[in-house]
Amino acid sequence: MALTKTIIAERIQEKLHLSRTTTYEIMEEFLEIMKETIENGEDIMISGFGKFCVNDKKARKGRNPATNEEMTLPARKVVTFKCSGKLRDLINS
């Protein structure tokens, strides 16, 4: 099962005893800040959790698997996540 925005908001609401509206507004604003930061090509580092990195991928050769037609895939940006040592230890304990 995936952890959704709704589940996250409900858990925050339970733990902090905030209204549902306030909880959703805070969560949406937090996600907007993250999206804007990544859109600007900046990394996001959350201590004890991990780092979201924006990386450039060069153009490369590829092929269409349906037609086997070769093509050049354009350069693009990708976001990767590297978990912190603390989170890695929690996962592996």
VOGU-353915 format. One record per residue (C-alpha): residue in one letter; y negated, z negated, x. Coordinates in steps of 0.001 Angstrom, whole numbers, plus 500000, padded with zeros to 6 digits. Example, Ala and Ser with C-alpha at 12.3 -4.5 7.8 and 13.67 -1.06 7.14 Angstrom:
residu  c2  c3  c1
A  504500  492200  512300
S  501060  492860  513670
// end
This chain:
residu  c2  c3  c1
M  500000  500000  500000
A  496550  500888  501266
L  493661  498471  501422
T  490976  499983  499163
K  487262  499293  498767
T  488018  497610  495454
I  490531  495220  497025
I  488173  494445  499911
A  485316  493730  497497
E  487526  491478  495364
R  488642  489480  498400
I  485062  489061  499620
Q  484020  488008  496121
E  486774  485362  495986
K  486046  483957  499447
L  482244  483885  499239
H  481892  483213  495508
L  479433  486060  495052
S  478948  488163  491957
R  480912  491388  491704
T  477692  493427  491774
T  476371  491692  494876
T  479700  492074  496652
Y  479887  495816  495945
E  476252  496324  497009
I  476839  494541  500324
M  480035  496461  500999
E  478479  499834  500120
E  475467  499122  502339
F  477757  498120  505219
L  479719  501365  504856
E  476485  503404  504671
I  475282  501823  507935
M  478621  502721  509559
K  478484  506318  508243
E  474900  506827  509428
T  475730  505435  512859
I  478754  507712  513274
E  476807  510696  511898
N  474223  510112  514651
G  477002  510285  517261
E  476854  506587  518093
D  479883  504344  518585
I  480491  501225  516500
M  481884  498142  518225
I  482969  495187  516110
S  483843  492212  518292
G  487377  490940  517720
F  488260  494015  515645
G  487769  497221  517612
K  485623  500216  518435
F  485023  503441  516509
C  484181  506186  519005
V  482651  509597  518315
N  484211  512162  520662
D  483518  515856  521202
K  486477  518228  521062
K  486118  521589  522765
A  486896  524870  521065
R  490562  525752  521479
K  493140  528344  520657
G  495261  527773  517584
R  497242  529663  515011
N  497600  529784  511288
P  501099  528396  510595
A  501434  530459  507411
T  500655  533838  509031
N  501132  533101  512759
E  497712  534677  513258
E  496029  533404  516421
M  492481  532122  516108
T  489910  530056  517936
L  489299  526642  516448
P  485617  525718  516803
A  484284  522754  518769
R  483931  519660  516634
K  483400  515930  516678
V  486153  513454  515857
V  486157  509725  515292
T  488795  507600  516979
F  489524  503902  516689
K  490652  501596  519459
C  491586  498095  518380
S  490447  495078  520358
G  492823  493058  522501
K  492649  490188  520009
L  493641  492439  517109
R  496413  494032  519176
D  497787  490573  519972
L  497745  489631  516250
I  499580  492826  515345
N  502231  492297  518005
S  502825  488575  517484
// end
